[in-house]
């Protein structure tokens, strides 16, 4: 019966030289590095098995807990190779040192080719999956009482003036809907680039019909849409004047919510409407009626 005697000794990390083993009647045939062979882990979680054709006589031996396993056909040996770990518990490397006979590593090479091929395929699959995720785009509608640089009183204006641009840069279709405030000051010039879309709709609000118009500016990949209504044309800031908050703020921002829900359906921006499948991002109490 053909057999193979083996002895396995520990490998050291590549930063230190590997000492020459001193065993009588043993010859170092092949050193197998850890990195390429363990690139893809075995699902069984056990030892790595090699198929090697051997010649010569002798008996199968077991040393230091490692065994040579005889195949049923008695023409090949299956070598179970234990893993050598470093101080952190990571597998480092291993050796094969047969006492006699010759090990054919062709099958090892074939196994390595299969392993690297499968690893490359897995990497490609993961890459395709990640690319597929980045290709998913949404139609996103921000509804806000203010957005920089058109009008800002605090952090809300900063966020709604910058986050839409960042999302558009990721490939999403982004619309921002806010009122077109005109107070008769030089600040009105900030809306000068917005053009009238010549689209008026009627909205039933607070017991009567209200007609609103839409102005639009395409900037930094974002559709900036402004609701035009007389209630937004008055001195002061968006919420009040020197006498305090406007008494009709609930009406003004209810109108904003209704108009924002209609904008994706009626405005052909870039030749098409956003449609019904939109993700609305509402900000502060002024836009709180949009989910309702």
SEKOLLO-908759 format. One record per residue (C-alpha): residue in three letters; chain; x, y, z. Coordinates in Angstrom, 2 decimals. Each point is the difference from the previous one (the first is absolute). Layout:
residues N
  res  chain        X        Y        Z
  ALA      A        X        Y        Z
...
This chain:
residues 292
  res  chain        X        Y        Z
  UNK      A     0.00     0.00     0.00
  UNK      A     1.38     3.36    -0.94
  UNK      A     0.30     2.42     2.81
  UNK      A     1.47     3.33     1.00
  UNK      A     1.53     1.06     3.28
  UNK      A    -0.42     3.64     0.95
  UNK      A     1.24     2.37     2.63
  UNK      A    -1.46     3.49     0.40
  UNK      A     1.84     2.78     1.79
  UNK      A    -1.02     3.54     0.83
  UNK      A     0.52     2.85    -2.44
  UNK      A     1.12     3.38     1.11
  UNK      A    -1.30     3.32    -1.32
  UNK      A     1.67     1.39    -3.10
  UNK      A     1.73     2.66     2.04
  UNK      A     2.31    -2.62     1.55
  UNK      A     2.17    -2.52    -1.94
  UNK      A    -1.25    -3.60    -0.06
  UNK      A     2.51    -2.30     1.70
  UNK      A     1.24    -3.08    -1.81
  UNK      A    -1.70    -3.06     1.63
  UNK      A     2.31    -2.61     1.47
  UNK      A    -1.49    -3.45    -0.37
  UNK      A     1.85    -3.21    -0.87
  UNK      A    -0.95    -1.55    -3.33
  UNK      A    -2.36     2.85    -0.85
  UNK      A     0.25     2.33    -2.97
  UNK      A    -1.86     3.25    -0.46
  UNK      A    -1.91    -0.40    -3.26
  UNK      A    -2.38     2.95    -0.10
  UNK      A    -0.98     2.99     2.10
  UNK      A    -3.51     1.24    -0.54
  UNK      A    -0.81     3.59     0.90
  UNK      A    -3.11     0.88     1.96
  UNK      A    -1.35     3.07    -1.76
  UNK      A    -1.07    -1.32    -3.44
  UNK      A    -1.33    -3.34     1.19
  UNK      A    -2.11     1.39     2.81
  UNK      A    -1.38     2.92    -1.97
  UNK      A    -3.25    -1.86    -0.14
  UNK      A    -0.93    -1.82     3.18
  UNK      A    -1.25    -3.54     0.02
  UNK      A    -3.64    -0.17     0.98
  UNK      A     0.61    -3.12     2.00
  UNK      A     2.24     1.99     2.31
  UNK      A     2.38    -2.94     0.27
  UNK      A     3.48    -0.65    -1.34
  UNK      A     1.06     0.52    -3.59
  UNK      A     0.16    -3.25    -1.97
  UNK      A     2.46    -0.69    -2.81
  UNK      A    -0.11    -2.89    -2.45
  UNK      A     3.52    -1.22    -0.74
  UNK      A     1.29    -2.97    -1.98
  UNK      A     2.79    -1.74     1.89
  UNK      A     2.52    -2.76    -0.57
  UNK      A     2.14    -2.05     2.36
  UNK      A    -0.67    -2.22     2.93
  UNK      A    -0.58     0.52     3.67
  UNK      A    -2.83     0.49     2.40
  UNK      A    -2.28     2.95     0.54
  UNK      A     1.10     1.95     3.07
  UNK      A    -1.57     2.53     2.31
  UNK      A     2.16     2.58     1.77
  UNK      A    -0.93     2.98     2.18
  UNK      A    -3.70    -0.60    -0.58
  UNK      A     0.18     0.16    -3.83
  UNK      A    -1.02    -3.09    -2.00
  UNK      A     0.52    -1.49    -3.45
  UNK      A    -3.30    -1.39    -1.21
  UNK      A    -0.04    -2.93    -2.40
  UNK      A    -2.30     0.19    -2.99
  UNK      A    -2.35    -2.83    -0.85
  UNK      A     1.71    -0.60    -3.35
  UNK      A     3.38    -0.32     1.77
  UNK      A     1.68     1.90    -2.82
  UNK      A    -0.31     3.46     1.47
  UNK      A     0.42     1.52     3.40
  UNK      A    -2.17     2.71     1.51
  UNK      A     2.20     2.18     2.22
  UNK      A    -1.80     1.80     2.80
  UNK      A     2.00     3.10     0.77
  UNK      A    -0.51     1.72     3.32
  UNK      A     0.08     3.77     0.25
  UNK      A     2.80     1.79     1.83
  UNK      A    -1.08     3.18     1.78
  UNK      A     1.86     3.06     1.19
  UNK      A    -0.41     1.76     3.34
  UNK      A    -3.18     1.74    -1.24
  UNK      A    -1.62    -3.31    -0.95
  UNK      A     0.24     0.56    -3.77
  UNK      A     1.08    -2.86    -2.29
  UNK      A     3.53     0.70    -1.27
  UNK      A     1.33    -2.87    -2.18
  UNK      A     0.98    -3.69    -0.14
  UNK      A     2.60    -2.44    -1.45
  UNK      A     0.09    -3.43    -1.55
  UNK      A     3.09    -2.15     0.73
  UNK      A    -0.40    -3.57    -1.28
  UNK      A     2.48    -2.59     1.27
  UNK      A     0.16    -1.78    -3.30
  UNK      A    -1.72    -0.01    -3.34
  UNK      A    -0.87     2.82    -2.29
  UNK      A    -2.97     2.30     0.26
  UNK      A    -1.74     1.07    -3.18
  UNK      A    -1.24     3.53     0.50
  UNK      A    -1.85     0.23    -3.30
  UNK      A    -3.29    -0.61     1.68
  UNK      A     0.89     2.59     2.62
  UNK      A     0.58     2.49    -2.77
  UNK      A    -3.31    -0.90    -1.60
  UNK      A    -1.73     0.41     3.36
  UNK      A     1.68     3.37     0.44
  UNK      A    -1.17     1.10    -3.47
  UNK      A    -3.55    -1.00     0.85
  UNK      A     0.23     1.86     3.30
  UNK      A     1.30     3.22    -1.53
  UNK      A    -2.53    -0.21    -2.84
  UNK      A    -2.87    -0.44     2.43
  UNK      A     1.34     2.83     2.13
  UNK      A     0.11     2.30    -3.02
  UNK      A    -3.54    -1.00    -0.94
  UNK      A    -1.18     0.76     3.53
  UNK      A     1.68     3.42    -0.15
  UNK      A    -1.68     0.70    -3.33
  UNK      A    -3.39    -1.02     1.43
  UNK      A     0.47     2.32     2.96
  UNK      A     1.09     2.80    -2.31
  UNK      A    -3.04    -0.50    -2.22
  UNK      A    -2.27     0.06     3.05
  UNK      A     1.52     3.24     1.28
  UNK      A    -0.25     1.58    -3.45
  UNK      A    -3.63    -1.05    -0.22
  UNK      A    -0.68     1.77     3.28
  UNK      A     1.60     3.22    -1.21
  UNK      A    -2.08    -0.12    -3.19
  UNK      A    -3.29     0.13     1.98
  UNK      A    -1.34     3.55    -0.21
  UNK      A    -2.98     1.67     1.65
  UNK      A    -2.14     3.02    -0.68
  UNK      A     0.35     2.07     3.16
  UNK      A    -2.10     3.06     0.87
  UNK      A     1.09     2.33     2.82
  UNK      A    -2.74     2.16     1.49
  UNK      A     1.30     2.87     2.08
  UNK      A    -0.84     3.54     1.06
  UNK      A     3.51     1.18    -0.85
  UNK      A     3.05    -1.07    -1.97
  UNK      A     3.31     1.79    -0.44
  UNK      A     1.02     2.03    -1.89
  UNK      A    -3.51     1.15    -0.86
  UNK      A    -1.07     0.54     3.57
  UNK      A     1.51    -1.07     3.31
  UNK      A    -0.69     0.83     3.62
  UNK      A     1.94    -2.89     1.58
  UNK      A     1.14    -3.59    -0.29
  UNK      A    -3.11    -1.13    -1.87
  UNK      A     0.95     2.20    -2.94
  UNK      A     3.57    -1.33     0.04
  UNK      A    -1.06    -3.65    -0.04
  UNK      A    -2.66     0.39    -2.67
  UNK      A     2.39     2.02    -2.11
  UNK      A     2.85    -2.55     0.07
  UNK      A    -1.38    -3.51     0.57
  UNK      A    -2.06    -0.02    -3.22
  UNK      A     3.16     0.84    -1.99
  UNK      A     1.90    -2.86     1.64
  UNK      A    -2.80    -2.48    -0.80
  UNK      A    -0.18     1.20    -3.60
  UNK      A     3.73    -0.62    -0.30
  UNK      A    -0.69    -3.65     0.89
  UNK      A    -2.29    -0.32    -3.02
  UNK      A    -3.40     0.62     1.57
  UNK      A    -2.68     2.27    -1.45
  UNK      A    -0.48     2.74     2.56
  UNK      A    -2.59     2.76     0.27
  UNK      A    -0.19     2.63     2.72
  UNK      A    -3.37     1.74     0.54
  UNK      A    -0.19     3.20     2.03
  UNK      A    -1.95     3.29    -0.14
  UNK      A     1.06     2.84    -2.27
  UNK      A     0.43     2.73     2.58
  UNK      A    -0.03     3.57    -1.27
  UNK      A     0.32     2.81     2.56
  UNK      A     1.02     2.93    -2.17
  UNK      A     3.67    -0.07     1.01
  UNK      A     3.19    -0.82    -1.94
  UNK      A    -0.41    -3.57     1.31
  UNK      A    -2.65    -0.45    -2.69
  UNK      A     2.80    -0.17    -2.57
  UNK      A     0.91    -3.46     1.29
  UNK      A    -3.09    -1.29    -1.81
  UNK      A     0.86     1.83    -3.24
  UNK      A     1.30    -3.15    -1.72
  UNK      A    -3.20    -1.92     0.66
  UNK      A    -2.28     0.04    -3.03
  UNK      A    -3.78    -0.11    -0.02
  UNK      A    -1.14    -3.46    -1.13
  UNK      A    -3.35     1.47    -1.07
  UNK      A    -1.76    -2.70     1.97
  UNK      A    -2.80     1.06     2.33
  UNK      A    -2.07    -2.44     2.00
  UNK      A    -2.91     0.43     2.38
  UNK      A     0.28    -1.38     3.52
  UNK      A    -2.85    -0.24     2.46
  UNK      A     1.32     1.35     3.27
  UNK      A    -1.67     1.47     3.08
  UNK      A    -3.49    -0.11    -1.47
  UNK      A     0.69     1.53    -3.39
  UNK      A     1.96    -0.50    -3.22
  UNK      A     3.46     1.50    -0.26
  UNK      A     1.93     0.44    -3.23
  UNK      A     3.74    -0.56     0.20
  UNK      A     2.75     0.26    -2.60
  UNK      A     3.43    -1.63    -0.31
  UNK      A     3.41     1.44    -0.69
  UNK      A     2.98    -2.20    -0.79
  UNK      A     3.79     0.14    -0.08
  UNK      A     2.28    -2.92    -0.84
  UNK      A     3.25     0.40     1.94
  UNK      A     2.68    -2.46     1.13
  UNK      A    -2.01    -2.94    -1.30
  UNK      A    -3.06     0.91     2.09
  UNK      A    -3.46     1.25    -1.03
  UNK      A    -0.72     2.97     2.24
  UNK      A    -3.76     0.64    -0.09
  UNK      A    -1.59     3.05     1.59
  UNK      A    -3.70     0.29     0.83
  UNK      A    -1.38     3.38    -0.99
  UNK      A    -2.96     1.42     1.94
  UNK      A    -0.87     3.50     1.32
  UNK      A     0.33    -1.22     3.60
  UNK      A     3.76    -0.33    -0.53
  UNK      A     0.38     3.58    -1.27
  UNK      A     0.31     2.25     3.06
  UNK      A     2.64     1.82     2.01
  UNK      A     1.83    -1.85     2.71
  UNK      A     1.49    -3.47     0.24
  UNK      A    -1.70    -3.28    -0.95
  UNK      A    -1.79    -0.29     3.34
  UNK      A    -0.75     3.49     1.21
  UNK      A     0.93     3.67     0.17
  UNK      A     0.85     2.51     2.67
  UNK      A    -3.43    -0.52     1.56
  UNK      A     0.48    -3.74     0.45
  UNK      A    -1.05    -3.15    -1.84
  UNK      A    -2.47     0.29    -2.82
  UNK      A    -3.51    -0.89     1.02
  UNK      A    -0.58    -2.08    -3.15
  UNK      A     3.12    -2.17     0.22
  UNK      A    -2.08    -3.16     0.28
  UNK      A    -1.76     0.88    -3.24
  UNK      A     3.25     0.97    -1.78
  UNK      A     1.78    -3.25     0.79
  UNK      A    -3.04    -2.19    -0.51
  UNK      A    -0.07     1.47    -3.49
  UNK      A     3.69    -0.88    -0.38
  UNK      A    -0.70    -3.64     0.94
  UNK      A    -2.86    -0.34    -2.48
  UNK      A     2.00     1.59    -2.82
  UNK      A     3.05    -2.15     0.75
  UNK      A    -2.10    -3.17    -0.38
  UNK      A    -1.21     1.19    -3.40
  UNK      A     3.35     1.19    -1.36
  UNK      A     1.43    -3.48    -0.91
  UNK      A    -3.21    -0.77    -1.88
  UNK      A    -0.54     3.18    -2.02
  UNK      A     3.44     1.47    -0.68
  UNK      A     1.79    -1.35    -3.13
  UNK      A     3.54     0.74     1.21
  UNK      A     2.57    -0.99    -2.58
  UNK      A    -2.77    -1.29    -2.23
  UNK      A    -1.64    -2.38     2.48
  UNK      A    -1.73     0.05     3.36
  UNK      A     1.38    -1.68     3.09
  UNK      A    -3.22    -2.00     0.25
  UNK      A    -1.63    -1.72     2.94
  UNK      A     2.95    -2.12     1.11
  UNK      A     1.83     2.64     1.98
  UNK      A     1.72     0.05     3.34
  UNK      A    -1.05     3.10     1.93
  UNK      A     2.37     1.49     2.58
  UNK      A    -1.96     2.47     2.13
  UNK      A     1.73     2.45     2.28
  UNK      A    -1.36     1.64     3.14
  UNK      A    -3.63     0.68     0.83
  UNK      A    -0.50     2.12    -3.12
  UNK      A     0.00    -3.17    -2.13
  UNK      A    -1.60    -2.35     2.54
  UNK      A    -3.27    -0.37    -1.92
  UNK      A     1.68    -1.62    -3.02
  UNK      A    -0.11    -3.54     1.52
  UNK      A    -3.65     0.57     0.96
